[in-house]
Amino acid sequence: MGEEAGVGADTGVGVSEDEIDLLTTRFFRGTGSADGGSGLGLPIAATLAVQYGGLLFVESARPHGLVVTVTLPPAAVDDLTTR
């Protein structure tokens, strides 16, 4: 069976291409980020995805914003949805 994916997107200011790979680093906030936030949301999501056997991908959306995709094996999705 294949993996299941969840996708989220925003239309914020976006992040430069050289910062995309840093977004899952704890406490990192892009140079154009708005006030607020701790830089922990994506790192926590990435850690949880890996712990459940999945992955988290962050891509730049054009003309601005981000697309975040989390893939999980079906067994992990079943486990998470039956709790």
DALINNOR-V130627 format. One line per field, one symbol per residue. ss: DSSP state (@ for helix, = for strand, . for the rest). phi: phi as a letter, one per 20 degrees, with the letter a starting at -180 (. if undefined). psi: psi as a letter, one per 40 degrees, with the letter a starting at -180 (. if undefined). A space follows every 50 residues. Layout:
ss = ???
phi = ???
psi = ???
//
This chain:
ss = ..=======.......@@@@@@..................@@@@@@@@@@ @...======.....========@@@@@@@@..
phi = .eedccccbccffncfgfdgfefeegmfcgfefffnndmdgfffffffgf fendbcdccfddeaoccdcddcfgfffgffede
psi = iiiiihhiiifaeaiideedeeeehhehhideiiiiiefedddddddddd deeaihhhihiheiaihhhhhiidddddddee.
//
